[in-house]
Amino acid sequence: MFVYKMIARGTVEEKIQALQLEKAALADGVLEGGAGAGWKLEERDIEALFAPLPG
């Protein structure tokens, strides 16, 4: 069975997906002992997530 997830540009879902990809990269870096251990969600990241969509 395959599940396809369609995400439109400029949507909250697109922003969430971008954060999920960053989180996955962070987890990979931490598990491999990389320098990503100091990463944290910043205020600008939260603001970007809830910013109004482009008109």
C-alpha distance matrix in Angstrom:
0.0 3.8 6.8 10.1 13.3 16.4 19.6 23.0 26.0 28.6 26.7 26.6 22.8 23.7 26.4 24.2 21.7 24.8 26.1 22.9 23.1 26.8 26.1 23.7 26.4 29.0 27.2 26.9 30.6 31.7 29.9 31.5 34.8 34.9 37.0 34.3 35.5 37.9 35.4 35.3 34.2 37.2 38.6 37.9 34.1 34.2 36.4 34.0 31.1 33.2 35.1 35.4 33.1 34.8 36.3
3.8 0.0 3.8 6.5 9.9 12.9 16.1 19.5 22.3 25.1 23.3 23.5 19.7 20.3 23.1 21.2 18.5 21.5 23.2 20.1 20.2 23.9 23.6 21.3 23.9 26.7 25.3 25.0 28.5 29.9 28.5 29.9 33.2 32.9 34.8 32.0 33.5 35.7 33.0 32.9 31.6 34.5 35.8 34.8 31.2 31.4 33.4 30.8 28.1 30.2 32.0 32.2 29.7 31.3 32.9
6.8 3.8 0.0 3.8 6.5 9.8 12.9 16.3 19.3 21.9 19.9 19.9 16.1 17.1 19.9 18.0 15.6 18.9 20.4 17.6 18.1 21.8 21.5 19.7 22.5 25.1 24.0 24.1 27.5 28.8 27.8 29.5 32.5 32.0 33.5 30.5 31.9 33.8 30.9 30.5 28.9 31.6 32.7 31.8 28.1 28.1 30.0 27.5 24.7 26.7 28.5 28.6 26.3 28.0 29.6
10.1 6.5 3.8 0.0 3.8 6.4 9.7 12.9 15.9 18.7 17.0 17.6 13.9 14.4 17.6 16.3 13.7 16.8 18.9 16.6 16.8 20.5 20.9 19.3 21.7 24.5 24.0 24.1 27.2 28.9 28.3 29.7 32.6 31.6 32.9 29.8 31.6 33.2 30.0 29.6 27.8 30.2 31.2 29.8 26.3 26.5 28.0 25.3 22.7 24.7 26.1 26.0 23.4 24.8 26.4
13.3 9.9 6.5 3.8 0.0 3.8 6.4 9.9 12.9 15.3 13.4 13.8 10.2 10.8 14.0 12.8 10.6 13.8 15.9 14.0 14.6 18.2 18.6 17.7 20.2 22.7 22.5 23.1 26.0 27.5 27.4 28.9 31.5 30.4 31.2 28.0 29.6 30.9 27.6 26.9 24.8 27.0 27.7 26.4 23.0 23.0 24.4 21.7 19.0 20.9 22.3 22.4 19.8 21.5 23.2
16.4 12.9 9.8 6.4 3.8 0.0 3.8 6.6 9.9 12.7 11.2 12.6 9.4 9.6 13.2 13.0 11.1 13.9 16.5 15.4 15.8 19.1 20.2 19.6 21.7 24.3 24.6 25.2 27.7 29.5 29.8 31.1 33.5 32.0 32.5 29.3 31.2 32.1 28.6 27.8 25.4 27.2 27.5 25.8 22.6 22.7 23.5 20.6 18.2 19.9 20.7 20.3 17.3 18.6 20.0
19.6 16.1 12.9 9.7 6.4 3.8 0.0 3.8 6.6 9.0 7.6 9.2 6.4 6.0 9.8 10.2 8.7 11.2 13.9 13.5 14.1 17.0 18.3 18.4 20.2 22.6 23.4 24.2 26.4 28.2 28.9 30.2 32.3 30.5 30.6 27.3 29.2 29.8 26.1 25.2 22.6 24.0 24.2 22.3 19.3 19.4 20.0 17.0 14.8 16.4 17.1 16.7 13.8 15.2 17.0
23.0 19.5 16.3 12.9 9.9 6.6 3.8 0.0 3.8 6.5 6.1 9.1 7.7 6.8 10.3 11.8 11.1 12.6 15.5 16.0 16.4 18.8 20.6 21.1 22.5 24.7 26.0 26.9 28.7 30.6 31.6 32.8 34.7 32.6 32.4 29.1 31.2 31.3 27.6 26.5 23.7 24.6 24.3 22.0 19.5 19.6 19.5 16.3 14.7 15.8 15.7 14.7 11.4 12.1 13.5
26.0 22.3 19.3 15.9 12.9 9.9 6.6 3.8 0.0 3.8 5.6 8.9 8.6 6.3 9.0 11.7 11.1 11.4 14.5 15.8 15.8 17.7 20.0 20.8 21.7 23.8 25.6 26.3 27.7 29.8 31.2 32.1 33.7 31.3 30.7 27.6 29.9 29.7 25.9 25.0 22.2 22.7 22.3 19.6 17.5 18.1 17.5 14.1 13.2 14.6 13.7 12.9 9.5 9.6 11.6
28.6 25.1 21.9 18.7 15.3 12.7 9.0 6.5 3.8 0.0 3.8 6.9 8.3 6.5 7.7 10.9 11.5 11.5 13.9 15.9 16.4 17.6 19.8 21.3 22.1 23.7 25.7 26.9 28.0 29.8 31.6 32.7 33.9 31.4 30.4 27.2 29.2 28.6 24.8 23.5 20.4 20.4 19.6 16.8 15.1 15.4 14.3 11.1 10.5 11.3 10.1 9.2 5.9 6.5 9.2
26.7 23.3 19.9 17.0 13.4 11.2 7.6 6.1 5.6 3.8 0.0 3.8 5.3 5.2 6.7 8.8 10.0 11.1 12.9 14.4 15.8 17.2 18.7 20.3 21.7 23.1 24.7 26.3 27.6 29.1 30.7 32.2 33.5 31.3 30.5 27.0 28.7 28.3 24.4 22.8 19.5 19.9 19.1 17.0 14.8 14.3 13.8 11.1 9.2 9.8 9.8 9.1 6.4 8.7 11.0
26.6 23.5 19.9 17.6 13.8 12.6 9.2 9.1 8.9 6.9 3.8 0.0 3.8 5.4 5.1 6.1 8.6 9.9 10.6 12.2 14.3 15.4 16.4 18.3 20.1 21.0 22.4 24.4 25.7 26.8 28.4 30.3 31.4 29.4 28.6 25.0 26.2 25.8 22.0 20.0 16.6 17.3 16.4 14.9 12.4 11.4 11.5 9.4 6.5 7.3 8.7 9.1 7.9 11.1 13.7
22.8 19.7 16.1 13.9 10.2 9.4 6.4 7.7 8.6 8.3 5.3 3.8 0.0 3.8 5.4 5.0 6.1 8.6 9.9 10.3 12.3 14.3 15.0 16.3 18.4 19.7 20.7 22.5 24.3 25.4 26.6 28.5 30.0 28.3 27.9 24.3 25.7 25.7 22.0 20.4 17.4 18.8 18.6 17.2 14.2 13.6 14.5 12.1 9.1 10.7 12.3 12.8 11.1 13.8 16.3
23.7 20.3 17.1 14.4 10.8 9.6 6.0 6.8 6.3 6.5 5.2 5.4 3.8 0.0 3.8 5.4 5.1 6.3 8.8 9.8 10.7 12.5 14.2 15.4 16.8 18.5 20.0 21.3 22.8 24.5 25.8 27.2 28.7 26.6 26.2 22.8 24.6 24.6 20.9 19.8 17.0 18.1 18.3 16.3 13.3 13.7 14.3 11.2 9.2 11.6 12.2 12.9 10.8 12.6 15.5
26.4 23.1 19.9 17.6 14.0 13.2 9.8 10.3 9.0 7.7 6.7 5.1 5.4 3.8 0.0 3.8 5.4 5.1 6.3 8.6 10.0 10.7 12.3 14.3 15.5 16.6 18.4 20.1 21.2 22.6 24.4 25.9 27.0 24.8 23.9 20.4 22.1 21.7 17.9 16.4 13.5 14.4 14.5 12.5 9.5 10.0 10.8 7.7 5.8 8.8 9.8 11.5 10.4 12.6 16.0
24.2 21.2 18.0 16.3 12.8 13.0 10.2 11.8 11.7 10.9 8.8 6.1 5.0 5.4 3.8 0.0 3.8 5.4 5.1 6.1 8.7 9.9 10.4 12.3 14.3 15.1 16.3 18.3 19.9 20.8 22.3 24.2 25.4 23.7 23.2 19.5 20.7 20.8 17.1 15.5 12.7 14.5 14.9 13.9 10.4 10.3 12.2 10.0 7.1 10.0 12.1 14.0 13.3 15.9 19.0
21.7 18.5 15.6 13.7 10.6 11.1 8.7 11.1 11.1 11.5 10.0 8.6 6.1 5.1 5.4 3.8 0.0 3.8 5.4 5.0 6.2 8.7 9.7 10.5 12.4 14.1 15.2 16.5 18.4 19.9 21.0 22.6 24.2 22.5 22.4 18.9 20.6 21.1 17.6 16.7 14.6 16.6 17.7 16.3 12.7 13.4 15.3 12.6 10.3 13.5 15.1 16.7 15.3 17.4 20.4
24.8 21.5 18.9 16.8 13.8 13.9 11.2 12.6 11.4 11.5 11.1 9.9 8.6 6.3 5.1 5.4 3.8 0.0 3.8 5.4 5.2 6.3 8.6 9.9 10.7 12.4 14.3 15.5 16.7 18.5 20.1 21.3 22.6 20.4 19.9 16.5 18.6 18.8 15.1 14.7 12.7 14.4 15.7 13.9 10.5 12.2 13.9 10.9 9.7 13.3 14.3 16.4 15.2 16.8 20.2
26.1 23.2 20.4 18.9 15.9 16.5 13.9 15.5 14.5 13.9 12.9 10.6 9.9 8.8 6.3 5.1 5.4 3.8 0.0 3.8 5.4 5.0 6.1 8.6 9.8 10.4 12.2 14.2 15.2 16.3 18.2 19.8 20.8 18.8 18.1 14.5 16.0 16.1 12.4 11.4 9.3 11.5 13.2 12.2 8.4 9.9 12.4 10.3 8.7 12.4 14.1 16.8 16.4 18.6 22.1
22.9 20.1 17.6 16.6 14.0 15.4 13.5 16.0 15.8 15.9 14.4 12.2 10.3 9.8 8.6 6.1 5.0 5.4 3.8 0.0 3.8 5.4 4.9 6.1 8.6 9.7 10.4 12.3 14.1 15.2 16.3 18.2 19.7 18.3 18.4 14.8 16.1 17.0 13.6 13.1 11.6 14.5 16.4 15.8 12.0 13.0 15.8 13.9 11.8 15.2 17.3 19.7 19.0 21.2 24.5
23.1 20.2 18.1 16.8 14.6 15.8 14.1 16.4 15.8 16.4 15.8 14.3 12.3 10.7 10.0 8.7 6.2 5.2 5.4 3.8 0.0 3.8 5.4 5.1 6.2 8.6 9.9 10.6 12.4 14.3 15.4 16.5 18.3 16.5 16.8 13.5 15.6 16.7 13.5 13.9 13.1 15.7 18.0 16.9 13.3 15.2 17.6 15.2 13.9 17.5 19.0 21.3 20.3 21.9 25.3
26.8 23.9 21.8 20.5 18.2 19.1 17.0 18.8 17.7 17.6 17.2 15.4 14.3 12.5 10.7 9.9 8.7 6.3 5.0 5.4 3.8 0.0 3.8 5.5 5.1 6.1 8.6 9.9 10.5 12.3 14.2 15.3 16.3 14.1 13.8 10.3 12.5 13.2 9.9 10.5 10.1 12.6 15.4 14.4 11.1 13.4 16.0 13.9 13.3 17.0 18.4 21.2 20.7 22.3 25.9
26.1 23.6 21.5 20.9 18.6 20.2 18.3 20.6 20.0 19.8 18.7 16.4 15.0 14.2 12.3 10.4 9.7 8.6 6.1 4.9 5.4 3.8 0.0 3.8 5.4 5.0 6.2 8.6 9.8 10.5 12.2 14.1 15.1 13.7 13.7 10.0 11.1 12.4 9.4 9.5 9.5 12.8 15.7 15.6 12.1 13.7 16.9 15.5 14.2 17.7 19.7 22.7 22.5 24.6 28.1
23.7 21.3 19.7 19.3 17.7 19.6 18.4 21.1 20.8 21.3 20.3 18.3 16.3 15.4 14.3 12.3 10.5 9.9 8.6 6.1 5.1 5.5 3.8 0.0 3.8 5.4 5.1 6.2 8.6 9.9 10.5 12.2 14.1 13.1 14.1 10.9 12.3 14.4 12.0 12.9 13.2 16.5 19.4 19.1 15.6 17.3 20.4 18.6 17.2 20.8 22.7 25.4 24.7 26.6 30.1
26.4 23.9 22.5 21.7 20.2 21.7 20.2 22.5 21.7 22.1 21.7 20.1 18.4 16.8 15.5 14.3 12.4 10.7 9.8 8.6 6.2 5.1 5.4 3.8 0.0 3.8 5.5 5.1 6.2 8.7 9.9 10.6 12.2 10.3 11.2 8.3 10.7 12.8 10.6 12.5 13.4 16.3 19.5 18.9 15.7 18.1 20.9 19.0 18.3 22.0 23.5 26.3 25.6 27.1 30.7
29.0 26.7 25.1 24.5 22.7 24.3 22.6 24.7 23.8 23.7 23.1 21.0 19.7 18.5 16.6 15.1 14.1 12.4 10.4 9.7 8.6 6.1 5.0 5.4 3.8 0.0 3.8 5.4 5.1 6.2 8.6 9.8 10.4 8.8 9.0 5.5 7.2 9.3 7.4 9.4 11.1 14.1 17.6 17.6 14.7 17.0 20.0 18.8 18.2 21.7 23.4 26.6 26.5 28.2 31.9
27.2 25.3 24.0 24.0 22.5 24.6 23.4 26.0 25.6 25.7 24.7 22.4 20.7 20.0 18.4 16.3 15.2 14.3 12.2 10.4 9.9 8.6 6.2 5.1 5.5 3.8 0.0 3.8 5.4 5.1 6.1 8.5 9.8 9.5 10.8 8.0 8.4 11.3 10.1 11.6 13.3 16.8 20.1 20.5 17.4 19.1 22.5 21.4 20.2 23.7 25.8 28.8 28.6 30.6 34.2
26.9 25.0 24.1 24.1 23.1 25.2 24.2 26.9 26.3 26.9 26.3 24.4 22.5 21.3 20.1 18.3 16.5 15.5 14.2 12.3 10.6 9.9 8.6 6.2 5.1 5.4 3.8 0.0 3.8 5.5 5.2 6.1 8.5 8.1 10.5 8.5 9.9 13.1 12.3 14.5 16.3 19.5 22.9 22.9 19.9 22.0 25.1 23.5 22.6 26.3 28.0 30.9 30.4 32.1 35.6
30.6 28.5 27.5 27.2 26.0 27.7 26.4 28.7 27.7 28.0 27.6 25.7 24.3 22.8 21.2 19.9 18.4 16.7 15.2 14.1 12.4 10.5 9.8 8.6 6.2 5.1 5.4 3.8 0.0 3.8 5.5 5.1 6.0 4.5 6.7 5.3 7.2 10.3 10.2 13.1 15.6 18.3 22.0 22.0 19.4 21.9 24.8 23.5 23.1 26.7 28.3 31.4 31.2 32.6 36.3
31.7 29.9 28.8 28.9 27.5 29.5 28.2 30.6 29.8 29.8 29.1 26.8 25.4 24.5 22.6 20.8 19.9 18.5 16.3 15.2 14.3 12.3 10.5 9.9 8.7 6.2 5.1 5.5 3.8 0.0 3.8 5.4 5.0 5.5 7.3 5.9 5.4 9.2 9.8 12.3 15.2 18.1 21.8 22.5 20.0 22.0 25.2 24.4 23.8 27.2 29.1 32.4 32.5 34.3 38.0
29.9 28.5 27.8 28.3 27.4 29.8 28.9 31.6 31.2 31.6 30.7 28.4 26.6 25.8 24.4 22.3 21.0 20.1 18.2 16.3 15.4 14.2 12.2 10.5 9.9 8.6 6.1 5.2 5.5 3.8 0.0 3.8 5.5 7.5 10.3 9.5 9.1 12.9 13.4 15.7 18.3 21.5 25.1 25.7 22.9 24.8 28.1 27.1 26.2 29.6 31.7 34.8 34.6 36.5 40.1
31.5 29.9 29.5 29.7 28.9 31.1 30.2 32.8 32.1 32.7 32.2 30.3 28.5 27.2 25.9 24.2 22.6 21.3 19.8 18.2 16.5 15.3 14.1 12.2 10.6 9.8 8.5 6.1 5.1 5.4 3.8 0.0 3.8 5.5 9.2 9.5 10.1 13.7 14.5 17.4 20.2 23.0 26.7 27.0 24.4 26.7 29.8 28.5 28.0 31.5 33.3 36.4 36.0 37.6 41.2
34.8 33.2 32.5 32.6 31.5 33.5 32.3 34.7 33.7 33.9 33.5 31.4 30.0 28.7 27.0 25.4 24.2 22.6 20.8 19.7 18.3 16.3 15.1 14.1 12.2 10.4 9.8 8.5 6.0 5.0 5.5 3.8 0.0 3.8 6.9 8.2 8.0 11.4 13.1 16.2 19.4 21.9 25.7 26.2 24.1 26.4 29.4 28.6 28.3 31.8 33.4 36.8 36.8 38.3 42.0
34.9 32.9 32.0 31.6 30.4 32.0 30.5 32.6 31.3 31.4 31.3 29.4 28.3 26.6 24.8 23.7 22.5 20.4 18.8 18.3 16.5 14.1 13.7 13.1 10.3 8.8 9.5 8.1 4.5 5.5 7.5 5.5 3.8 0.0 3.8 5.5 6.9 9.7 11.0 14.5 17.6 19.8 23.6 23.7 21.7 24.4 27.1 26.1 26.2 29.7 31.0 34.3 34.3 35.6 39.3
37.0 34.8 33.5 32.9 31.2 32.5 30.6 32.4 30.7 30.4 30.5 28.6 27.9 26.2 23.9 23.2 22.4 19.9 18.1 18.4 16.8 13.8 13.7 14.1 11.2 9.0 10.8 10.5 6.7 7.3 10.3 9.2 6.9 3.8 0.0 3.8 5.5 6.9 8.6 12.3 15.5 17.2 21.0 21.1 19.6 22.4 24.9 24.1 24.7 28.1 29.2 32.6 32.9 34.1 37.9
34.3 32.0 30.5 29.8 28.0 29.3 27.3 29.1 27.6 27.2 27.0 25.0 24.3 22.8 20.4 19.5 18.9 16.5 14.5 14.8 13.5 10.3 10.0 10.9 8.3 5.5 8.0 8.5 5.3 5.9 9.5 9.5 8.2 5.5 3.8 0.0 3.8 5.4 5.6 9.2 12.2 14.3 18.1 18.2 16.3 19.0 21.7 20.9 21.1 24.6 25.9 29.3 29.6 31.0 34.8
35.5 33.5 31.9 31.6 29.6 31.2 29.2 31.2 29.9 29.2 28.7 26.2 25.7 24.6 22.1 20.7 20.6 18.6 16.0 16.1 15.6 12.5 11.1 12.3 10.7 7.2 8.4 9.9 7.2 5.4 9.1 10.1 8.0 6.9 5.5 3.8 0.0 3.8 5.6 8.5 12.0 14.3 18.1 19.0 17.2 19.4 22.4 22.1 22.1 25.3 27.0 30.5 31.1 32.9 36.7
37.9 35.7 33.8 33.2 30.9 32.1 29.8 31.3 29.7 28.6 28.3 25.8 25.7 24.6 21.7 20.8 21.1 18.8 16.1 17.0 16.7 13.2 12.4 14.4 12.8 9.3 11.3 13.1 10.3 9.2 12.9 13.7 11.4 9.7 6.9 5.4 3.8 0.0 3.8 6.5 10.3 11.8 15.5 16.5 15.4 17.6 20.3 20.4 20.9 23.8 25.3 29.0 29.9 31.6 35.4
35.4 33.0 30.9 30.0 27.6 28.6 26.1 27.6 25.9 24.8 24.4 22.0 22.0 20.9 17.9 17.1 17.6 15.1 12.4 13.6 13.5 9.9 9.4 12.0 10.6 7.4 10.1 12.3 10.2 9.8 13.4 14.5 13.1 11.0 8.6 5.6 5.6 3.8 0.0 3.8 7.1 8.9 12.7 13.4 11.9 14.2 17.0 16.8 17.2 20.3 21.7 25.3 26.2 27.9 31.7
35.3 32.9 30.5 29.6 26.9 27.8 25.2 26.5 25.0 23.5 22.8 20.0 20.4 19.8 16.4 15.5 16.7 14.7 11.4 13.1 13.9 10.5 9.5 12.9 12.5 9.4 11.6 14.5 13.1 12.3 15.7 17.4 16.2 14.5 12.3 9.2 8.5 6.5 3.8 0.0 3.8 6.1 9.7 11.2 9.6 11.2 14.3 14.7 14.8 17.5 19.3 23.0 24.2 26.3 30.0
34.2 31.6 28.9 27.8 24.8 25.4 22.6 23.7 22.2 20.4 19.5 16.6 17.4 17.0 13.5 12.7 14.6 12.7 9.3 11.6 13.1 10.1 9.5 13.2 13.4 11.1 13.3 16.3 15.6 15.2 18.3 20.2 19.4 17.6 15.5 12.2 12.0 10.3 7.1 3.8 0.0 3.8 6.9 8.3 6.3 7.5 10.7 11.3 11.2 13.8 15.7 19.4 20.7 23.0 26.6
37.2 34.5 31.6 30.2 27.0 27.2 24.0 24.6 22.7 20.4 19.9 17.3 18.8 18.1 14.4 14.5 16.6 14.4 11.5 14.5 15.7 12.6 12.8 16.5 16.3 14.1 16.8 19.5 18.3 18.1 21.5 23.0 21.9 19.8 17.2 14.3 14.3 11.8 8.9 6.1 3.8 0.0 3.8 5.4 5.3 6.7 8.8 10.1 11.1 13.1 14.3 18.2 19.9 21.9 25.5
38.6 35.8 32.7 31.2 27.7 27.5 24.2 24.3 22.3 19.6 19.1 16.4 18.6 18.3 14.5 14.9 17.7 15.7 13.2 16.4 18.0 15.4 15.7 19.4 19.5 17.6 20.1 22.9 22.0 21.8 25.1 26.7 25.7 23.6 21.0 18.1 18.1 15.5 12.7 9.7 6.9 3.8 0.0 3.8 5.4 5.2 6.2 8.6 9.9 10.9 12.0 15.7 18.0 20.2 23.5
37.9 34.8 31.8 29.8 26.4 25.8 22.3 22.0 19.6 16.8 17.0 14.9 17.2 16.3 12.5 13.9 16.3 13.9 12.2 15.8 16.9 14.4 15.6 19.1 18.9 17.6 20.5 22.9 22.0 22.5 25.7 27.0 26.2 23.7 21.1 18.2 19.0 16.5 13.4 11.2 8.3 5.4 3.8 0.0 3.8 5.4 4.9 6.0 8.5 9.9 10.0 13.7 15.6 17.2 20.7
34.1 31.2 28.1 26.3 23.0 22.6 19.3 19.5 17.5 15.1 14.8 12.4 14.2 13.3 9.5 10.4 12.7 10.5 8.4 12.0 13.3 11.1 12.1 15.6 15.7 14.7 17.4 19.9 19.4 20.0 22.9 24.4 24.1 21.7 19.6 16.3 17.2 15.4 11.9 9.6 6.3 5.3 5.4 3.8 0.0 3.8 5.5 5.1 6.3 8.9 9.9 13.6 14.9 16.9 20.5
34.2 31.4 28.1 26.5 23.0 22.7 19.4 19.6 18.1 15.4 14.3 11.4 13.6 13.7 10.0 10.3 13.4 12.2 9.9 13.0 15.2 13.4 13.7 17.3 18.1 17.0 19.1 22.0 21.9 22.0 24.8 26.7 26.4 24.4 22.4 19.0 19.4 17.6 14.2 11.2 7.5 6.7 5.2 5.4 3.8 0.0 3.8 5.4 5.1 6.5 8.6 12.2 14.1 16.8 20.1
36.4 33.4 30.0 28.0 24.4 23.5 20.0 19.5 17.5 14.3 13.8 11.5 14.5 14.3 10.8 12.2 15.3 13.9 12.4 15.8 17.6 16.0 16.9 20.4 20.9 20.0 22.5 25.1 24.8 25.2 28.1 29.8 29.4 27.1 24.9 21.7 22.4 20.3 17.0 14.3 10.7 8.8 6.2 4.9 5.5 3.8 0.0 3.8 5.4 5.3 5.8 9.6 12.0 14.3 17.5
34.0 30.8 27.5 25.3 21.7 20.6 17.0 16.3 14.1 11.1 11.1 9.4 12.1 11.2 7.7 10.0 12.6 10.9 10.3 13.9 15.2 13.9 15.5 18.6 19.0 18.8 21.4 23.5 23.5 24.4 27.1 28.5 28.6 26.1 24.1 20.9 22.1 20.4 16.8 14.7 11.3 10.1 8.6 6.0 5.1 5.4 3.8 0.0 3.8 5.5 5.1 8.6 9.9 11.9 15.5
31.1 28.1 24.7 22.7 19.0 18.2 14.8 14.7 13.2 10.5 9.2 6.5 9.1 9.2 5.8 7.1 10.3 9.7 8.7 11.8 13.9 13.3 14.2 17.2 18.3 18.2 20.2 22.6 23.1 23.8 26.2 28.0 28.3 26.2 24.7 21.1 22.1 20.9 17.2 14.8 11.2 11.1 9.9 8.5 6.3 5.1 5.4 3.8 0.0 3.8 5.7 8.8 9.8 12.6 15.9
33.2 30.2 26.7 24.7 20.9 19.9 16.4 15.8 14.6 11.3 9.8 7.3 10.7 11.6 8.8 10.0 13.5 13.3 12.4 15.2 17.5 17.0 17.7 20.8 22.0 21.7 23.7 26.3 26.7 27.2 29.6 31.5 31.8 29.7 28.1 24.6 25.3 23.8 20.3 17.5 13.8 13.1 10.9 9.9 8.9 6.5 5.3 5.5 3.8 0.0 3.8 6.5 8.6 11.9 14.7
35.1 32.0 28.5 26.1 22.3 20.7 17.1 15.7 13.7 10.1 9.8 8.7 12.3 12.2 9.8 12.1 15.1 14.3 14.1 17.3 19.0 18.4 19.7 22.7 23.5 23.4 25.8 28.0 28.3 29.1 31.7 33.3 33.4 31.0 29.2 25.9 27.0 25.3 21.7 19.3 15.7 14.3 12.0 10.0 9.9 8.6 5.8 5.1 5.7 3.8 0.0 3.8 6.4 9.0 11.9
35.4 32.2 28.6 26.0 22.4 20.3 16.7 14.7 12.9 9.2 9.1 9.1 12.8 12.9 11.5 14.0 16.7 16.4 16.8 19.7 21.3 21.2 22.7 25.4 26.3 26.6 28.8 30.9 31.4 32.4 34.8 36.4 36.8 34.3 32.6 29.3 30.5 29.0 25.3 23.0 19.4 18.2 15.7 13.7 13.6 12.2 9.6 8.6 8.8 6.5 3.8 0.0 3.8 6.5 8.6
33.1 29.7 26.3 23.4 19.8 17.3 13.8 11.4 9.5 5.9 6.4 7.9 11.1 10.8 10.4 13.3 15.3 15.2 16.4 19.0 20.3 20.7 22.5 24.7 25.6 26.5 28.6 30.4 31.2 32.5 34.6 36.0 36.8 34.3 32.9 29.6 31.1 29.9 26.2 24.2 20.7 19.9 18.0 15.6 14.9 14.1 12.0 9.9 9.8 8.6 6.4 3.8 0.0 3.8 6.3
34.8 31.3 28.0 24.8 21.5 18.6 15.2 12.1 9.6 6.5 8.7 11.1 13.8 12.6 12.6 15.9 17.4 16.8 18.6 21.2 21.9 22.3 24.6 26.6 27.1 28.2 30.6 32.1 32.6 34.3 36.5 37.6 38.3 35.6 34.1 31.0 32.9 31.6 27.9 26.3 23.0 21.9 20.2 17.2 16.9 16.8 14.3 11.9 12.6 11.9 9.0 6.5 3.8 0.0 3.8
36.3 32.9 29.6 26.4 23.2 20.0 17.0 13.5 11.6 9.2 11.0 13.7 16.3 15.5 16.0 19.0 20.4 20.2 22.1 24.5 25.3 25.9 28.1 30.1 30.7 31.9 34.2 35.6 36.3 38.0 40.1 41.2 42.0 39.3 37.9 34.8 36.7 35.4 31.7 30.0 26.6 25.5 23.5 20.7 20.5 20.1 17.5 15.5 15.9 14.7 11.9 8.6 6.3 3.8 0.0
